Amino acid sequence: IDMNRSKYILCFYILFYKSILKWIVESRGNIMKKKYDGWLGTFEYDSKEFKIDTMIYEYLHYIGSETDGSKIIIPKGIEKCRFMFRNCKLKTPPIIPDTVEDCAFMFIRCESLEYAPDILNLDKLKECGYMFSGCNNLKKAPSIPKGVRSCMGMFEKCINLEEAPSVIPDTVEDCSYMFSGCNSLKKAPSVTNKMADCSFMFYHCTNLEEKPSIPEGTSS
């Protein structure tokens, strides 16, 4: 009887300490979660991986060291991802939530990025200025969704970019410097918006096989 009682007491303490340990772990996780409601959107973020920084405007800055983007969770509810991964050592990109409207400078100077994220399903996306600027390892550009307004400098100095999007949507108003310095690019995309600013769009694209087709009336 004493032996059985001892077993019951031991089991009780084991379960008790397990529950305490679980509570501690969950509490620490909750402490690391921070809420944000402002210019960037309304969301929760992990303070071990992100922090709110300022560069003229507030931005959510990734401060982790992960190179595999599939292991990084961008907070659902965020609307602006400006400068989020600037100068990061990412090799593969994370999934961008469909709440995002602004990706300007998002991956600027991510020199190890091997391919771009899929942005075609981002129906709210409007700003892509300098999104991949200086991504030296990028070889293929993603398709650009209809609704985007600015692609200014989007692939500037992507020196190994070989494949551009086939078409620039007619919603895009600014294509200036979009492929500036992309000296590995061989085929230019089709520009359909006659009102677009295309100035210096293909500046120093020295390996283009054909002259880019830009509608008359555009600024180029």
C-alpha positions in Angstrom: 0.0 0.0 0.0 2.8 2.4 0.9 4.5 1.6 -2.3 1.4 2.4 -4.3 0.9 5.6 -2.4 4.5 6.7 -3.1 3.9 6.1 -6.8 0.7 8.2 -6.8 2.6 11.0 -5.0 5.5 10.8 -7.4 3.1 10.9 -10.4 1.3 13.9 -8.9 4.5 15.9 -8.5 5.6 15.0 -12.0 2.4 16.3 -13.5 2.5 19.3 -11.2 6.0 20.3 -12.3 5.1 19.6 -16.0 2.2 22.0 -15.8 4.3 24.7 -14.1 7.0 24.3 -16.7 4.4 24.6 -19.5 3.0 27.7 -17.9 6.5 29.3 -17.7 7.2 28.5 -21.4 3.8 29.9 -22.5 4.2 33.0 -20.4 7.7 33.7 -21.8 6.2 33.3 -25.3 3.5 35.8 -24.5 6.0 38.2 -23.1 7.9 38.1 -26.4 4.7 39.0 -28.4 4.1 42.7 -28.8 1.1 44.4 -30.2 1.2 47.2 -32.8 -1.6 49.4 -34.0 -0.6 52.3 -36.2 0.8 53.4 -39.6 2.1 50.0 -40.4 -1.2 48.2 -39.7 -2.6 46.2 -36.8 -0.7 43.1 -35.8 1.3 41.2 -33.2 5.0 40.5 -33.7 7.7 38.4 -32.0 10.2 40.8 -30.4 12.9 38.2 -30.7 12.7 38.4 -34.4 11.4 41.9 -35.2 11.5 45.4 -33.7 9.9 48.7 -34.6 12.6 51.0 -36.1 12.5 54.5 -37.6 13.9 55.7 -40.9 11.9 58.9 -41.6 8.8 56.6 -41.0 8.3 53.7 -38.7 9.1 50.2 -40.1 9.1 46.7 -38.8 12.7 45.5 -38.9 13.8 41.9 -39.0 16.6 41.4 -36.4 16.9 37.6 -36.5 19.7 35.6 -38.2 17.6 33.1 -40.2 18.6 32.6 -43.8 15.7 30.4 -44.7 12.7 32.6 -45.2 10.2 29.7 -44.9 11.0 29.8 -41.1 10.2 33.5 -40.8 6.6 34.5 -40.2 5.7 38.0 -41.2 2.8 39.2 -39.0 -0.7 38.9 -40.5 -2.3 42.3 -40.5 0.8 44.3 -41.5 0.2 46.6 -44.4 3.7 48.2 -44.9 6.8 46.1 -45.2 9.2 48.8 -46.1 12.9 48.1 -45.3 11.9 45.0 -43.4 14.8 42.8 -44.5 17.3 45.4 -45.7 20.9 44.1 -45.7 19.7 40.7 -44.5 21.5 37.4 -45.4 18.3 35.7 -46.5 18.8 33.0 -49.2 15.1 32.3 -49.6 12.2 34.6 -49.1 9.3 34.4 -46.5 5.7 34.4 -47.5 4.2 37.9 -47.7 0.8 38.2 -46.1 -2.1 39.3 -48.4 -2.7 42.3 -46.2 0.4 44.1 -47.5 0.1 47.2 -49.6 3.7 48.5 -49.5 6.8 46.5 -50.2 9.2 49.4 -51.0 12.8 48.7 -50.1 11.7 45.4 -48.5 14.7 43.3 -49.6 17.1 46.1 -50.5 20.7 44.8 -50.6 19.8 41.2 -49.7 22.8 40.0 -51.7 22.3 36.3 -51.0 18.6 36.1 -52.0 18.3 33.3 -54.5 14.7 33.9 -55.7 11.9 36.4 -55.2 8.7 35.7 -53.2 5.5 35.2 -55.1 3.7 38.6 -55.1 1.1 37.9 -57.8 -1.6 37.0 -55.2 -1.1 40.3 -53.3 -4.3 42.1 -54.5 -3.7 45.1 -52.2 -0.1 45.7 -53.2 0.6 49.2 -54.6 4.2 50.1 -53.9 7.2 48.1 -55.0 9.9 50.8 -55.3 13.4 49.5 -54.8 12.0 46.3 -53.5 14.9 44.1 -54.7 17.5 46.8 -55.3 21.0 45.4 -54.9 19.9 41.7 -54.7 23.0 40.6 -56.7 22.1 36.9 -56.6 18.6 37.2 -58.0 18.2 35.8 -61.5 14.4 35.8 -62.1 12.0 38.6 -61.4 8.5 37.8 -60.0 5.3 38.5 -61.9 3.9 41.9 -60.9 0.2 42.0 -59.9 -2.3 44.3 -61.5 -2.9 47.2 -59.1 0.7 48.1 -58.4 1.4 51.8 -59.0 5.2 52.1 -58.5 8.0 49.9 -59.7 10.6 52.6 -59.4 14.1 51.1 -59.0 12.5 47.7 -58.2 15.4 45.7 -59.6 18.1 48.4 -59.7 21.6 46.9 -59.7 20.4 43.3 -59.7 23.5 42.5 -61.7 22.7 38.8 -62.3 19.0 39.3 -63.2 18.4 37.4 -66.5 14.6 37.2 -66.6 12.2 40.1 -66.2 8.5 40.0 -65.8 6.9 39.5 -69.2 4.5 42.4 -68.8 4.4 45.5 -66.7 0.7 46.0 -65.7 -1.1 49.0 -67.0 -1.7 50.2 -63.5 2.0 51.0 -63.0 2.7 54.7 -63.2 6.4 54.8 -62.4 8.9 52.5 -64.0 11.9 54.8 -63.7 15.2 53.1 -62.9 13.3 49.8 -62.7 16.1 47.7 -64.3 18.9 50.2 -64.0 22.3 48.4 -63.9 20.8 45.0 -64.7 23.6 44.2 -67.2 22.7 40.5 -67.4 19.2 41.2 -68.6 18.6 40.1 -72.2 14.9 40.6 -72.8 12.9 43.7 -71.8 9.3 43.4 -70.5 6.4 44.9 -72.4 5.2 48.3 -71.0 1.5 49.0 -71.7 0.7 52.1 -69.7 1.2 55.2 -71.9 1.2 57.5 -68.8 4.1 55.7 -67.1 7.3 57.4 -66.2 9.9 55.1 -67.8 13.0 57.4 -67.4 16.3 55.5 -67.1 14.2 52.2 -66.9 16.9 50.2 -68.7 19.9 52.4 -67.9 23.2 50.4 -68.3 21.3 47.3 -69.4 24.2 46.5 -71.8 23.1 43.0 -72.9 19.6 43.6 -74.1 19.1 41.7 -77.4 16.3 44.0 -78.6 15.5 47.6 -78.1 12.8 48.0 -75.4 9.3 48.7 -76.6 8.0 51.7 -74.7 4.7 53.4 -75.7 4.9 56.9 -77.3 4.0 59.6 -74.8 5.8 58.0 -71.9 8.6 59.8 -70.2 11.8 57.9 -71.0 
